[in-house]
Amino acid sequence: MKPTTERNDSLVLGGGVMGAAAALALAKKGERVTLIDRYQPNHAHGSSHGDGRIFRFTYPEAVYLELARQARLGWDELTESAGQPLVVTTGNWDTGVAGQVQLQELEANLRQHDMPYEMLSAEESNRRFPQLSIPRGSVALYQKDGGVVLADPAVRALWKAAAAHGARTLSDERVIAIEIGDGGVRLATESGQRLSARRLVITAGSWTNSLLALVDLELPLEVTRELVVYLSPRQPSTGSPETEIDHRVGAMPTFIDYHGCPPGPRQHPTYGLPQIEVPAVKVGLHHRGQKVGDGDESSTPSEALEQATVEAARRLLPHVRREPHSTLTCLYTNTPDYHFILDRMPGENGISIGAGFSGHGFKFAPVIGEILAALVLGEPTAQGLDLFAIDRFASV
Ligand SMILES: Cc1cc2nc3c(=O)[nH]c(=O)nc-3n(C[C@H](O)[C@H](O)[C@H](O)COP(=O)(O)OP(=O)(O)OC[C@H]3O[C@@H](n4cnc5c(N)ncnc54)[C@H](O)[C@@H]3O)c2cc1C
């Protein structure tokens, strides 16, 4: 690799929501940082595009609830760069049969953290949230403080805020070589750019293992292409008549349906978001997508998955059409236990890796950016990170 003329303190490889958040956190600490992505910000090839993501405190693990609290502060702080709030509070609604383990775990964690919630009977829930229907004997856990994070505006705001704090941003630059040595890291891009720095943060989403292969590391990551289906309300929401069933954000909560899901990490609940930009409710089957290669853009989701998603929605959402308004695909990068990887690269203190967000990372991006920045700078983190350590995998 040729020597470079410009040297950075830090490089961030991958400018999806996590990399943009890490670049912002580093720039705020006064680092000369360059954020590099192979595409333009807000591209639709990876994991961070679309109109919204669920923002929730309803996790069984204390660590995620605490991270969500910190992330919420981060999103609120970013409102200025975005020119709009990035989290819209609309409540989270989770359902299952009465006494179902998942709901009990969520309830216990909320209670332990003094977070308000309500456990509603089917009758109460169906009356209060007519957009969503559950049978007698089922219950719904409603948590009022959750909502949706506006995905495309959030990624845009992070890039903008990082640049405003002095980060250099490079898009349409694909990194093809990583060299570690001499107290630092050097990167080469396909177009011939050369960059060097003392530190590197790798946030390459579903391309993580192809990049780590350049430095002889492989993490136990599985990439899946997931599908979401947008279903229009039978009556478009206008907000006027009192009797109207309003499916818009602000009027309808996000939803996760645990009916029929055995406990454990490999769960496939139906989840969804109210209408945001697209005039339709978004529904997906968590972790039901097909396995694909790193960053694979060629595969298309099966029709069977689309049909299964519509069928699950039909049971839960009685007032939406059955013919999809549109569909969207997006990549999950899954770890075996569905917990993230937030750690230094083994044997390399100057490199941190944020990967394996397993389909639930977006909401946490501001705090994950701070964690990755602290790790690469060798600073202590406010959070215990054992759950996210690379050495939990015997194979690495
Ligand atoms: C359908 C779907 C629904 C989801 N729902 C939720 C939800 O409700 N709530 C929630 O919190 N999370 C949700 N998630 C998960 C969340 O969106 C992801 O965890 C998050 O977007 C991951 O971001 P990332 O930055 O790690 O990856 P990405 O956004 O994929 O970013 C990685 C970046 O690295 C770049 N890159 C890769 N290789 C190179 C290279 N060689 N050179 C330069 N750049 C490179 C890519 O171009 C890309 O921009 C969902 C995900 C999907 C797909």
The ligand as an ORCA input file, in Angstrom:
! r2SCAN-3c Opt
* xyz 0 1
  C     -36.326     -5.232      8.196
  C     -35.567     -4.685      9.371
  C     -36.269     -4.236     10.477
  C     -35.596     -3.776     11.593
  N     -36.306     -3.299     12.653
  C     -35.673     -2.770     13.699
  C     -36.405     -2.190     14.748
  O     -37.633     -2.167     14.710
  N     -35.719     -1.636     15.781
  C     -34.366     -1.614     15.819
  O     -33.802     -1.094     16.797
  N     -33.626     -2.172     14.840
  C     -34.251     -2.732     13.779
  N     -33.533     -3.275     12.760
  C     -32.072     -3.399     12.880
  C     -31.303     -2.158     12.508
  O     -31.854     -1.547     11.380
  C     -29.836     -2.555     12.302
  O     -29.376     -3.152     13.508
  C     -28.953     -1.371     11.975
  O     -29.467     -0.634     10.896
  C     -27.547     -1.872     11.636
  O     -26.770     -0.781     11.202
  P     -25.267     -0.935     10.731
  O     -24.718      0.437     10.658
  O     -24.580     -1.951     11.579
  O     -25.349     -1.617      9.279
  P     -25.557     -0.945      7.830
  O     -26.627      0.073      7.875
  O     -25.696     -2.023      6.849
  O     -24.199     -0.170      7.608
  C     -22.995     -0.807      7.216
  C     -22.327      0.110      6.233
  O     -21.038     -0.380      5.914
  C     -20.780     -0.003      4.571
  N     -19.702     -0.843      4.025
  C     -19.700     -2.187      3.970
  N     -18.566     -2.626      3.374
  C     -17.841     -1.530      3.050
  C     -16.595     -1.324      2.392
  N     -15.857     -2.335      1.933
  N     -16.146     -0.051      2.231
  C     -16.889      1.001      2.677
  N     -18.098      0.861      3.284
  C     -18.570     -0.383      3.481
  C     -22.121     -0.269      3.878
  O     -22.248      0.408      2.657
  C     -23.110      0.191      4.929
  O     -23.535      1.527      4.711
  C     -34.177     -3.744     11.615
  C     -33.470     -4.184     10.503
  C     -34.141     -4.638      9.382
  C     -33.352     -5.110      8.214
*
